[in-house]
């Protein structure tokens, strides 16, 4: 048996066998045309894994967690597709597992670091503003930092200055 030995005939019927003559003819054609699938070199494999890891790390650094996860999936699927195309059109075998593992590891590591650094930044902001503003204001700043603006606002206010002195009786 080979990986292409069985193939589904239809959804309702059982599987059919690939005729042995087809398998043998494909093997003979590959040998006669001298076009076996060759693996990429070890250096190329490492470079591809590093490139995938860098792309995923860049996505995690620039995007939020959900968007970074989606971008990681897109990058890994695109890489797997390109590796498949190279295998069948250029007779070049690119190991997929190492690069996919590098991408998944880069995603996990970068998102963990982002989470830890964000927690540290939140604690720093809370400590910095704790003695100056109310806790509700700090929570509002931490909840939506994009809404925070350092420019002033014009408002009409009424302020009462009173100097109350309690007299001695």
N, C-alpha and C positions, 0 to 999 in steps of 0.2 A: 504493500500500500504506500501511496504518496499523499502529500497534503491535498492534491487535486483528485484523488482516487474516487471519492464519493462527492456528488453534488446534488442538490435538491432538484427534483423534476418539477414540482409545483407544491403549493401549500397543502393540497389534499393527498398527494401521492407520496410514496416512499422515495428514497434517494436512488439515483442511478449511478452506475460505475462509469468512470472515464475509461474508454477502451485502452487496453494496454498498448496498442499500436500508436495511439496519439502520444502517450507518455514516452514511448521509445523514440518516436520520430522527433519530438521536441528535444530530447536528450541528444540525439544524433546531430540535429541541426545546430545545437549549441556548440557541440564539439567541432563540427565541420566548419562552422563560421568563425570559430575561435573567438567567441564572445561570452566567456563565463562571467558571472557576477563576481567582481573583485571587491574586497573590503577596502575602505579608506584606510590610510595610515594611522598609526597611533597618535601622531602629532595633530593630524586633522581631527581625529575624534575628540581629543582633549580641547582643541580650539573651538569646536562646535559646542561642546558642553559648556565651556566658559562663556561663549556668546549667548547661549540660551540663559545661563544664570545671570549674566549682565542685563539682558533684556527684561527678565522678570524682576530683578532688583530695581531697575529704573522705573518699571511700571508701579512697583510697590512704593517707591519713594515719591512719585508724583500723584498717585491716585489714592482714593479711599480704599478700605479693605475689600468691599464688594466689587468695585470696579477693577481693582488689582487682581482679584481672584478670577474675574471674567477674562481679563487680558492675559493672565497666565494660561488659562485653558485655551484661549485662541492661539497664543504663541506655540504651545505644546502640540496642539492639533495641526497647526500649519507646518510645524517642523516634521511631524510624523507623515503628513501628506507629501511634503517635498522629498523626504527620505524614500517613501514608496515610489514616487515618480522617478527618482534617480535610479532606484534598483531596477525598474522595468524598462526605462528608456535609455539610460546611460550605462547599464550593467554595473552600477556602483552601489555597494552595500554600505549604508551608514548605520552603525549601531544606535538604536533608538533608546534603549533602556538607560544607558549612562546619561545621555542628555536630558531625558525626561526626569530622571532622579535628581540631576543638578538643578533643573527648573523648580521641582517641587521643594527641594531643600532650600533653595534661595528664597522661594515664597514664604515658607514657614519661618526661616530665620529672620528675614527682613520684617515680616509682620509682627513677630515677637519683639524685635528691637523697637519697632514703631510703637507698639503698645506700651512697653516699659518706659520709653522716653516721653510719651504723651502723659503717662501717669506722673512721672517726675515733674514735668512742666506744669501740670495741674496743681500739684502740691506746692510748687514754687510760687505760682500766682496766688494761691489761697493764702500762703504765709505772707507774701508781700502786701496784699491788700487787707488782710484781716484787721489790722489796727486802724485802718482809715475809713472803710466802708462797711455797710451792713452785709450780713451773710447772704441775703437775698440778691444783692447786687453782684456779689462774687459768683453766685450760682448762675445768674443771667449772663455774666461774662464768659463763664466756662461752658455754658450750654450752647451759646451761639457767638463764638469769637469773631465771626465774619461781620456781625452786626455792630461790633465795637468800632466807634469812630472817634478819633481824637480831635475832630474839629468841633467848634463851639456851636451852640444853638441860641437863637434869640427867642426869649419868652417874656411875657409880661407877668410880673410877680408883684405881690403886695407883701412887704416885709415890715414887721413891727419891731422897732427897737425900744425896749423898755428898761428903765433903770429903776427897779423896785427896791425900796429900802424899808426895812422893817424898823420902825422907831421903838425907842424904849419908853415904856409907860411908867 
